[in-house]
Amino acid sequence: MAFCSQCGNDNPDAADFCNKCGARLEPGSTAPATSKGNDPQNQPPLSNSYPGSSAYPGQYPPAASPHPGQSIPGYPAAGASSSGYPYPGGYPYQVPPAAGYAAPMANAAAATNRKNRGLIIGLASALALVLVLTLGGWLYYAKFVSPVSGTTADYDSLRAELTENHANYDLEIVSTDVSQYPTVRLYLSLTDSDQQELTLKSPTAAIKEKIAGGGEIKREIKKIERIKDNQGVGFEVLLDKSASMSEDLGEMQNAMRNFVNSLDYKVGDKAELMAFDTYLMYMSTLTGEKNRLLTGISNITADGDTALYDALYEGVANAGNRTGSNCVIAFTDGIENSSSHTLDEVISLATERAVPIYLIGSSESDLDTLQQIADQTKGYLWDINSISDMSEVLEKISSRQKNLYTIEYTSDAKADPYAQRTISALIGDADDFKLGAIKDGYAFTPVKRTGVEKHKSRYEAFREDKTWSEANNICMSKGGHLVTITSQQEEQQIISLVESKGIEFAWMGGYTSERDNGVFAHWVTGEEWSYQNWFPGEPSHTDLDGAPEFYLLLWKIRGQWSWNDERDNMFEAPDAGARISGKAGYVCEYEQ
């Protein structure tokens, strides 16, 4: 027999539907084990509960009762008629026939099933409502809000919203990066009429792009986010240490210490510190180690003239070669008077490399020229009356750079990554479309940025006749710096390396400077000075012909290796050409 779970009716095995209630029968369904046919002798043992009991819902009524014939509470009285209970006599307080028991059990099951069906239907309806609301919210999100999801706002809809709501803030694309092409990354500032940065709670954006004069195509935005708390910034810091800074040097150093302490190294902030007078000195090559920067700041001494343009040119070249968000910060208290590079060369390189230059100038500076540099490189100029104002300005520069937004979109993978592009960019706040801006027809040619080069070994030696500056630039272009030697063990390793190359004069990454108490040396990396091996009488800081000597050299003299300080072009020293040429070289050190 096929048992109907809806009404408890037994049906022929071949039946698909119940003969009584019409419900579909489940294949192979049988009556519950508690109902074993119509034979009263074939019933299970009696118990202390009855059909419907919460304790044992499948068992019979109690066997014994002091009041025979009394009806069971909850069931029809004796002699009553009920469609739910097919036996007219009801269920007196006695053992009912098996068939009579099966029916109320079936009805209880049917009630439970109806309740379950209602619950399922209710849950399904609620789920459907949630899905509808979620879908609607997702469509709104996909249409306007795309901070990190990889979705893109609908260009036409977003443009209409921004136009209708008069979102007319200033959108400036500061720099670009295609080092992970076909992903194109734009760095942009969003400011009000007072040049205050705008913060978007729910940033949304859309992009159209033309490549090399082709058609304008909507592009998919992968990510939009503010740099702050999400990405590190590379700060190229150039500090004037000319003789005119003698009185204010300590105050400038304190301002720089405050700036270095404020950087967010956890998200990847890094800084490179260069000081300039007549010459340029790396006080700390690019690093995310605060202590190296602080050591470099402490090693600055005041002397010489003002080679501002040379410092700016090298700083822009370094920053422009790196991926990610980078800027140049330069402080000067005087007028350029000692550079080999020109103003036009600085501006041209900064424009080509898309590197903003933030300038801090005192009243003794050439403020008109500094303003020209800032304007043409998408930077900014702060005119300070006192060095004590420098900390506040550095904080503003950091905030300005960190409040930039980045938009990443996917371009045409088949196109030349460095082809000229023209884009129309939209950015706004999905919570308030008054906050936003439109930038049409921005043309740019992506810059080739090498990023960090991976190397097989920490040290690499080159046998070449190069000046110290040339050797240092080569090492930096490879992602390293001239070697710094901080222990005898490291020195022996470097000596073995250069000897294998036939080198007897090898440039190292260090300088000498002067203080009131004499000559001291420091590393380009800002590492602590913990080991030295000077040749007797060195460092002298001055050659025999009176030429100044700043640059550290590892040399082999009288069969022994030691250190010396030399002029930038040691081949110009008297009788040095024949003695050194062909035996000179340098060692690059790579931090990663």
C-alpha positions as CSV (number, residue, x, y, z in Angstrom):
1,M,0.0,0.0,0.0
2,A,1.1,3.6,-0.7
3,F,0.7,5.8,2.4
4,C,-0.4,9.4,1.9
5,S,1.6,11.7,4.1
6,Q,-1.0,14.5,3.7
7,C,-4.1,12.7,5.0
8,G,-2.9,9.3,6.2
9,N,-4.9,7.3,3.6
10,D,-3.6,4.0,2.4
11,N,-3.6,3.8,-1.4
12,P,-2.9,1.0,-3.9
13,D,0.9,0.6,-4.6
14,A,0.4,1.7,-8.3
15,A,-1.3,4.9,-7.4
16,D,0.4,8.2,-8.1
17,F,-2.1,10.3,-6.2
18,C,-4.0,9.8,-3.0
19,N,-7.6,8.5,-3.6
20,K,-8.8,10.6,-0.7
21,C,-7.1,14.0,-0.8
22,G,-5.6,14.0,-4.2
23,A,-2.1,14.7,-3.0
24,R,0.9,13.4,-5.0
25,L,2.3,10.2,-3.4
26,E,6.0,9.9,-2.8
27,P,7.4,6.7,-4.5
28,G,7.8,3.9,-2.0
29,S,6.0,5.7,0.8
30,T,4.6,3.4,3.5
31,A,2.5,3.9,6.7
32,P,4.4,4.9,9.9
33,A,5.6,2.0,12.0
34,T,3.2,2.8,14.7
35,S,0.2,1.9,12.5
36,K,0.3,-1.8,11.7
37,G,-3.1,-2.4,10.1
38,N,-6.6,-2.8,11.5
39,D,-5.9,-5.7,13.8
40,P,-6.4,-4.5,17.4
41,Q,-4.2,-7.4,18.6
42,N,-1.3,-6.1,16.5
43,Q,-0.9,-2.7,18.3
44,P,2.2,-1.6,20.1
45,P,2.3,-1.5,23.9
46,L,0.2,1.2,25.6
47,S,1.8,4.2,27.1
48,N,1.2,7.3,29.2
49,S,0.5,9.5,26.2
50,Y,-1.9,9.8,23.4
51,P,-1.9,11.1,19.8
52,G,-0.8,14.7,19.7
53,S,1.2,14.4,22.9
54,S,4.3,16.6,22.7
55,A,6.3,13.9,24.5
56,Y,5.5,10.9,22.3
57,P,3.2,12.0,19.4
58,G,3.1,8.6,17.8
59,Q,1.8,6.5,20.8
60,Y,-1.5,5.5,22.2
61,P,-3.7,6.9,25.1
62,P,-3.1,5.6,28.7
63,A,-4.4,2.1,29.3
64,A,-5.8,2.6,32.7
65,S,-8.4,5.2,33.9
66,P,-10.5,5.5,37.0
67,H,-13.3,6.9,34.8
68,P,-14.0,4.5,31.9
69,G,-15.9,6.2,29.1
70,Q,-14.5,9.7,29.8
71,S,-13.4,11.4,26.7
72,I,-9.8,12.4,26.1
73,P,-9.2,16.1,26.4
74,G,-8.8,17.6,22.9
75,Y,-10.8,14.9,21.2
76,P,-14.5,14.7,20.3
77,A,-16.7,13.4,23.0
78,A,-18.2,9.9,22.7
79,G,-21.0,9.9,20.1
80,A,-19.9,13.1,18.5
81,S,-19.3,13.3,14.8
82,S,-16.2,14.9,13.2
83,S,-14.9,14.9,9.7
84,G,-11.4,14.7,11.1
85,Y,-12.2,11.6,13.0
86,P,-14.2,9.1,10.9
87,Y,-15.4,7.1,13.9
88,P,-18.8,8.5,15.1
89,G,-18.2,7.2,18.6
90,G,-15.3,9.5,19.1
91,Y,-12.4,8.3,21.3
92,P,-13.6,7.3,24.7
93,Y,-10.9,6.9,27.3
94,Q,-10.0,3.4,26.1
95,V,-7.8,1.7,23.5
96,P,-9.2,2.8,20.1
97,P,-9.2,0.5,17.0
98,A,-6.0,0.7,15.0
99,A,-7.7,2.2,12.0
100,G,-9.3,4.8,14.2
101,Y,-5.9,5.8,15.5
102,A,-4.3,6.1,12.1
103,A,-6.7,8.8,11.0
104,P,-6.1,11.3,13.8
105,M,-2.4,10.7,13.4
106,A,-2.6,11.4,9.7
107,N,-4.6,14.6,10.3
108,A,-1.9,15.7,12.8
109,A,0.7,15.1,10.2
110,A,-1.3,16.9,7.6
111,A,-1.6,19.9,9.9
112,T,2.1,19.9,10.5
113,N,2.7,19.6,6.8
114,R,0.4,22.5,6.1
115,K,2.3,24.6,8.7
116,N,5.6,23.6,7.1
117,R,4.4,24.5,3.7
118,G,3.2,27.9,5.0
119,L,6.6,28.5,6.6
120,I,8.4,27.5,3.4
121,I,6.2,29.7,1.3
122,G,6.8,32.6,3.8
123,L,10.5,32.1,3.8
124,A,10.5,31.9,0.0
125,S,8.6,35.1,-0.2
126,A,10.9,36.8,2.2
127,L,13.9,35.6,0.3
128,A,12.5,36.8,-2.9
129,L,11.9,40.2,-1.4
130,V,15.5,40.3,-0.1
131,L,16.8,39.3,-3.5
132,V,14.8,42.0,-5.2
133,L,16.0,44.6,-2.7
134,T,19.6,43.3,-2.9
135,L,19.4,43.3,-6.7
136,G,18.1,46.8,-6.7
137,G,20.8,47.9,-4.3
138,W,23.5,46.1,-6.3
139,L,22.3,47.7,-9.5
140,Y,22.5,51.1,-7.9
141,Y,25.9,50.2,-6.5
142,A,27.1,49.0,-9.9
143,K,25.7,52.1,-11.6
144,F,27.2,54.7,-9.3
145,V,29.4,53.3,-6.5
146,S,32.5,51.4,-7.4
147,P,35.2,52.0,-4.8
148,V,36.9,48.6,-4.9
149,S,34.4,46.2,-6.5
150,G,35.7,46.3,-10.1
151,T,32.4,47.5,-11.4
152,T,32.1,50.7,-13.4
153,A,29.5,53.4,-13.2
154,D,27.4,54.0,-16.2
155,Y,29.1,56.9,-17.9
156,D,26.0,58.6,-19.4
157,S,24.0,58.3,-16.2
158,L,26.8,59.5,-14.0
159,R,27.5,62.5,-16.3
160,A,23.8,63.4,-16.2
161,E,23.7,63.2,-12.4
162,L,26.9,65.4,-12.0
163,T,25.7,67.9,-14.5
164,E,22.2,68.2,-13.1
165,N,23.6,68.6,-9.5
166,H,26.2,71.2,-10.6
167,A,29.2,69.2,-9.4
168,N,31.8,71.7,-10.5
169,Y,34.8,71.0,-8.3
170,D,38.2,71.1,-9.9
171,L,39.5,67.8,-11.2
172,E,43.2,67.7,-12.0
173,I,44.9,64.5,-13.2
174,V,48.3,64.8,-11.5
175,S,50.1,61.7,-12.9
176,T,49.6,58.3,-14.6
177,D,51.0,54.8,-14.4
178,V,50.8,52.0,-16.9
179,S,53.5,49.7,-15.4
180,Q,50.8,47.0,-15.0
181,Y,49.2,47.5,-18.4
182,P,46.5,47.0,-19.6
183,T,45.6,48.4,-16.2
184,V,45.9,52.2,-16.4
185,R,46.2,54.1,-13.1
186,L,45.3,57.8,-12.8
187,Y,46.2,59.9,-9.8
188,L,43.9,62.9,-9.5
189,S,43.2,65.7,-7.1
190,L,39.7,66.9,-6.4
191,T,39.5,70.4,-4.8
192,D,37.1,73.2,-4.2
193,S,37.5,76.9,-5.2
194,D,39.8,77.4,-2.2
195,Q,42.0,74.6,-3.2
196,Q,40.8,72.4,-0.3
197,E,40.8,68.7,-0.9
198,L,37.3,67.1,-1.3
199,T,36.6,63.8,0.5
200,L,34.1,61.5,-1.1
201,K,32.2,59.0,1.2
202,S,31.0,56.8,-1.6
203,P,33.3,57.5,-4.6
204,T,32.1,56.6,-8.0
205,A,33.6,57.2,-11.4
206,A,33.5,56.5,-15.1
207,I,36.0,56.8,-17.9
208,K,36.0,57.2,-21.7
209,E,39.3,56.8,-23.5
210,K,40.7,57.4,-27.0
211,I,44.0,55.8,-27.9
212,A,46.3,57.6,-30.5
213,G,43.4,59.5,-32.1
214,G,41.0,56.4,-32.3
215,G,37.4,56.3,-31.3
216,E,36.2,57.1,-27.8
217,I,35.4,54.0,-25.8
218,K,33.9,53.5,-22.4
219,R,36.3,51.6,-20.1
220,E,35.7,49.3,-17.2
221,I,36.9,50.8,-13.9
222,K,38.6,48.2,-11.6
223,K,39.1,50.4,-8.6
224,I,38.6,53.9,-7.2
225,E,40.0,54.9,-3.8
226,R,41.6,57.6,-1.9
227,I,45.4,57.1,-1.3
228,K,45.1,57.8,2.4
229,D,45.1,54.6,4.4
230,N,45.2,52.5,1.3
231,Q,48.5,53.2,-0.6
232,G,51.9,54.4,0.3
233,V,53.4,57.6,-1.1
234,G,57.0,58.2,-2.3
235,F,58.3,61.6,-1.1
236,E,61.5,62.9,-2.7
237,V,62.7,65.6,-0.2
238,L,65.3,68.2,-1.3
239,L,66.7,70.4,1.4
240,D,68.8,73.6,1.0
241,K,71.9,73.3,3.2
242,S,73.8,76.2,1.7
243,A,75.9,78.5,4.0
244,S,72.9,80.9,4.4
245,M,71.2,78.1,6.4
246,S,73.8,78.0,9.1
247,E,71.6,79.8,11.7
248,D,68.3,78.0,10.8
249,L,69.6,74.5,10.1
250,G,68.6,73.2,13.5
251,E,65.0,74.4,13.1
252,M,64.8,72.9,9.6
253,Q,66.1,69.6,10.9
254,N,63.4,69.5,13.7
255,A,60.7,70.2,11.1
256,M,62.0,67.4,9.0
257,R,62.1,65.0,12.0
258,N,58.4,65.8,12.7
259,F,57.6,65.1,9.0
260,V,59.5,61.7,9.0
261,N,57.8,60.7,12.2
262,S,54.3,61.4,10.7
263,L,54.7,59.1,7.7
264,D,52.5,56.0,7.5
265,Y,55.1,53.3,7.0
266,K,52.5,50.5,7.5
267,V,50.7,51.3,4.2
268,G,54.0,51.8,2.4
269,D,55.1,55.4,2.7
270,K,58.8,56.0,1.8
271,A,61.0,58.9,1.5
272,E,64.4,59.8,-0.1
273,L,66.3,62.6,1.5
274,M,68.8,64.8,-0.5
275,A,70.6,67.9,0.7
276,F,72.1,70.4,-1.6
277,D,74.5,73.3,-1.6
278,T,77.1,73.6,-4.3
279,Y,76.9,69.8,-4.5
280,L,74.1,67.2,-4.0
281,M,74.3,64.7,-1.2
282,Y,72.1,61.7,-0.6
283,M,71.4,61.8,3.1
284,S,69.1,58.7,2.8
285,T,68.2,56.8,-0.3
286,L,64.6,55.8,-0.7
287,T,63.5,53.9,2.3
288,G,60.6,53.0,4.5
289,E,62.9,52.8,7.6
290,K,62.3,55.8,9.8
291,N,65.6,55.5,11.6
292,R,67.7,55.8,8.4
293,L,65.9,59.0,7.5
294,L,66.4,60.4,11.0
295,T,70.1,59.6,10.8
296,G,70.3,61.3,7.4
297,I,68.7,64.4,8.8
298,S,71.2,64.6,11.7
299,N,74.1,64.3,9.2
300,I,73.2,67.6,7.3
301,T,75.7,70.4,7.7
302,A,75.5,73.9,6.2
303,D,78.1,75.0,3.6
304,G,78.5,76.3,0.0
305,D,76.2,77.8,-2.6
306,T,72.7,76.9,-3.9
307,A,72.4,74.3,-6.7
308,L,68.6,74.2,-6.6
309,Y,68.0,73.3,-10.2
310,D,70.5,70.4,-10.1
311,A,68.7,69.1,-7.0
312,L,65.2,69.4,-8.6
313,Y,66.4,67.7,-11.8
314,E,67.8,64.7,-10.0
315,G,64.9,64.5,-7.6
316,V,62.3,64.5,-10.4
317,A,64.4,61.9,-12.3
318,N,64.3,59.6,-9.3
319,A,60.6,60.1,-8.5
320,G,59.6,59.9,-12.1
321,N,61.2,56.5,-12.5
322,R,59.2,54.9,-9.7
323,T,55.8,53.3,-9.9
324,G,52.9,54.5,-7.7
325,S,52.3,57.9,-6.2
326,N,55.4,60.1,-6.0
327,C,56.1,63.8,-5.5
328,V,59.0,66.1,-5.0
329,I,59.2,68.5,-2.0
330,A,61.9,71.1,-2.1
331,F,62.9,73.8,0.4
332,T,65.2,76.7,-0.3
333,D,66.0,79.9,1.5
334,G,68.0,81.5,-1.3
335,I,68.3,82.0,-5.0
336,E,69.7,79.5,-7.5
337,N,73.4,80.2,-8.2
338,S,75.3,77.0,-8.8
339,S,73.5,74.5,-11.1
340,S,74.6,72.9,-14.4
341,H,70.9,72.3,-15.2
342,T,68.5,75.0,-16.2
343,L,65.0,76.0,-15.1
344,D,63.5,74.9,-18.5
345,E,65.2,71.5,-18.1
346,V,63.7,71.0,-14.7
347,I,60.1,72.0,-15.8
348,S,60.4,69.9,-19.0
349,L,61.5,66.8,-17.1
350,A,58.8,67.2,-14.4
351,T,56.1,67.6,-17.1
352,E,57.4,64.7,-19.1
353,R,57.6,62.5,-16.0
354,A,54.3,63.7,-14.5
355,V,55.9,64.5,-11.2
356,P,54.4,67.4,-9.1
357,I,56.8,69.7,-7.3
358,Y,55.8,71.2,-4.0
359,L,58.0,74.1,-3.1
360,I,58.7,75.9,0.2
361,G,60.4,79.2,-0.2
362,S,61.5,81.9,2.3
363,S,61.3,85.7,1.6
364,E,64.9,85.6,0.4
365,S,64.0,83.1,-2.4
366,D,63.1,83.9,-6.0
367,L,59.4,83.4,-5.4
368,D,58.3,84.2,-8.9
369,T,60.5,81.5,-10.3
370,L,59.4,79.0,-7.7
371,Q,55.7,79.8,-8.5
372,Q,56.4,79.1,-12.2
373,I,57.8,75.7,-11.3
374,A,54.8,74.9,-9.1
375,D,52.3,76.0,-11.7
376,Q,53.8,74.1,-14.6
377,T,54.3,70.9,-12.7
378,K,50.9,70.7,-11.0
379,G,52.5,71.4,-7.6
380,Y,52.2,74.2,-5.2
381,L,54.2,76.9,-3.6
382,W,54.2,77.9,0.1
383,D,55.9,81.2,1.0
384,I,57.0,81.1,4.6
385,N,58.2,83.9,6.8
386,S,60.0,81.7,9.2
387,I,61.5,78.2,9.2
388,S,59.2,77.5,12.2
389,D,56.3,77.5,9.7
390,M,57.9,74.6,7.8
391,S,56.3,71.8,9.9
392,E,52.8,73.0,9.2
393,V,53.6,73.3,5.4
394,L,55.1,69.8,5.3
395,E,51.9,68.5,7.0
396,K,49.8,70.2,4.3
397,I,51.9,68.7,1.5
398,S,51.5,65.2,3.0
399,S,47.8,65.7,3.4
400,R,47.5,67.0,-0.2
401,Q,49.3,64.1,-1.6
402,K,47.5,61.5,0.4
403,N,44.1,63.0,-0.5
404,L,44.6,62.2,-4.1
405,Y,42.3,59.6,-5.6
406,T,43.4,56.8,-7.8
407,I,41.2,55.4,-10.6
408,E,42.3,52.1,-12.2
409,Y,40.7,51.1,-15.5
410,T,41.3,48.4,-18.1
411,S,42.5,49.6,-21.4
412,D,43.0,47.8,-24.7
413,A,45.5,45.1,-24.1
414,K,46.5,45.0,-27.8
415,A,47.4,48.7,-27.9
416,D,50.8,50.2,-27.3
417,P,51.0,50.9,-23.5
418,Y,52.9,54.1,-24.2
419,A,50.6,55.4,-27.0
420,Q,49.1,58.9,-26.5
421,R,45.7,58.8,-24.8
422,T,42.9,61.2,-24.3
423,I,40.4,60.6,-21.6
424,S,37.2,62.0,-20.3
425,A,36.9,61.3,-16.5
426,L,33.9,61.6,-14.2
427,I,34.2,61.3,-10.4
428,G,31.5,61.9,-7.8
429,D,29.9,60.9,-4.5
430,A,27.0,58.5,-4.9
431,D,25.5,59.8,-1.7
432,D,25.6,63.4,-2.9
433,F,26.1,64.2,-6.6
434,K,26.9,67.8,-5.9
435,L,30.3,66.5,-4.8
436,G,32.2,65.7,-8.0
437,A,33.7,66.9,-11.2
438,I,34.0,66.3,-14.9
439,K,37.3,66.4,-16.8
440,D,37.0,66.2,-20.6
441,G,39.8,65.9,-23.2
442,Y,42.7,65.2,-20.9
443,A,45.6,64.1,-23.2
444,F,48.7,62.4,-21.9
445,T,51.5,60.1,-23.0
446,P,52.2,57.4,-20.4
447,V,55.7,57.4,-18.8
448,K,57.9,54.4,-18.8
449,R,58.6,53.6,-15.1
450,T,61.0,50.8,-14.2
451,G,59.9,50.2,-10.7
452,V,62.0,47.8,-8.6
453,E,64.3,45.5,-10.5
454,K,64.9,42.1,-9.0
455,H,68.6,41.0,-8.7
456,K,70.3,37.6,-8.3
457,S,72.7,38.8,-5.7
458,R,73.1,41.6,-3.2
459,Y,76.3,43.0,-4.7
460,E,77.4,43.6,-8.3
461,A,80.8,44.9,-9.3
462,F,81.6,46.9,-12.5
463,R,85.1,47.6,-13.9
464,E,84.6,51.0,-15.5
465,D,86.3,54.4,-15.4
466,K,83.4,56.4,-14.0
467,T,83.0,59.4,-11.7
468,W,81.4,58.9,-8.4
469,S,78.2,60.7,-9.6
470,E,78.1,58.6,-12.7
471,A,78.6,55.4,-10.8
472,N,75.9,56.3,-8.2
473,N,73.4,57.2,-10.9
474,I,74.0,53.8,-12.6
475,C,73.4,51.9,-9.4
476,M,70.3,53.9,-8.6
477,S,69.0,53.3,-12.2
478,K,69.3,49.6,-11.4
479,G,67.3,50.0,-8.2
480,G,70.2,50.1,-5.8
481,H,73.0,52.4,-4.5
482,L,76.7,52.4,-4.3
483,V,77.8,49.9,-1.7
484,T,77.9,50.8,2.0
485,I,80.3,48.8,4.2
486,T,79.2,48.4,7.8
487,S,81.4,45.5,9.1
488,Q,84.8,43.9,8.5
489,Q,83.0,40.8,7.3
490,E,81.1,42.7,4.6
491,E,84.4,44.5,3.6
492,Q,86.1,41.2,3.0
493,Q,83.2,40.1,0.9
494,I,83.4,43.3,-1.3
495,I,87.2,43.0,-1.5
496,S,86.9,39.4,-2.9
497,L,84.4,40.6,-5.4
498,V,86.4,43.5,-6.8
499,E,89.6,41.5,-6.9
500,S,87.8,38.9,-9.0
501,K,87.1,41.8,-11.5
502,G,90.7,43.2,-11.4
503,I,89.5,46.4,-9.6
504,E,91.8,48.3,-7.3
505,F,89.9,51.5,-6.9
506,A,86.2,51.0,-6.1
507,W,83.6,53.7,-5.3
508,M,81.5,53.3,-2.2
509,G,78.2,55.0,-1.3
510,G,79.4,57.6,1.2
511,Y,80.5,61.2,1.7
512,T,82.7,63.2,4.0
513,S,81.5,66.5,5.5
514,E,82.9,69.0,7.9
515,R,81.8,70.2,11.3
516,D,83.5,72.4,13.8
517,N,85.1,69.4,15.5
518,G,86.5,68.0,12.2
519,V,85.7,65.8,9.3
520,F,83.1,63.0,9.5
521,A,81.7,60.5,7.1
522,H,78.2,59.3,6.4
523,W,76.5,56.7,4.2
524,V,74.1,57.6,1.3
525,T,71.5,55.2,2.9
526,G,71.3,56.9,6.3
527,E,72.7,53.8,8.0
528,E,74.6,54.2,11.2
529,W,78.3,54.7,10.9
530,S,79.5,51.6,12.7
531,Y,82.8,50.5,10.9
532,Q,85.7,52.3,9.2
533,N,89.1,51.4,7.7
534,W,90.8,54.7,6.8
535,F,94.2,54.9,5.2
536,P,96.5,56.8,7.6
537,G,95.8,60.5,7.4
538,E,92.4,60.1,5.8
539,P,89.7,61.4,5.5
540,S,91.4,64.7,4.5
541,H,88.4,66.3,2.8
542,T,90.9,68.1,0.6
543,D,93.3,66.8,-2.1
544,L,97.0,67.7,-2.4
545,D,96.1,70.3,-5.0
546,G,93.5,71.9,-2.8
547,A,90.4,70.3,-4.6
548,P,87.6,69.4,-2.2
549,E,87.1,65.7,-1.6
550,F,83.7,64.3,-0.6
551,Y,83.3,60.8,-2.0
552,L,84.4,57.5,-0.4
553,L,86.7,55.1,-2.2
554,L,87.9,51.6,-1.4
555,W,91.5,51.3,-2.7
556,K,94.4,49.0,-2.7
557,I,97.6,50.9,-1.8
558,R,100.9,49.2,-1.0
559,G,99.2,45.8,-1.2
560,Q,96.7,46.7,1.5
561,W,93.0,47.6,1.2
562,S,91.8,50.8,3.0
563,W,89.5,53.8,2.6
564,N,90.0,57.2,1.2
565,D,87.9,60.3,0.3
566,E,88.3,61.6,-3.3
567,R,87.0,64.2,-5.7
568,D,84.0,63.3,-7.9
569,N,86.3,62.8,-10.9
570,M,89.4,61.2,-9.4
571,F,90.9,60.8,-12.9
572,E,91.5,64.6,-12.9
573,A,93.8,64.4,-9.9
574,P,97.6,65.0,-10.7
575,D,99.2,61.9,-12.2
576,A,96.0,59.9,-11.5
577,G,95.0,59.0,-15.0
578,A,97.8,56.5,-15.8
579,R,97.8,55.2,-12.3
580,I,94.1,54.6,-11.9
581,S,92.5,54.2,-15.4
582,G,91.7,50.6,-16.3
583,K,91.8,49.6,-12.6
584,A,88.8,51.6,-11.4
585,G,85.2,50.5,-10.8
586,Y,82.3,50.5,-8.4
587,V,80.0,48.1,-6.5
588,C,76.3,48.4,-6.5
589,E,74.3,47.1,-3.6
590,Y,70.7,46.1,-3.9
591,E,68.3,46.1,-0.9
592,Q,65.8,43.8,-2.6
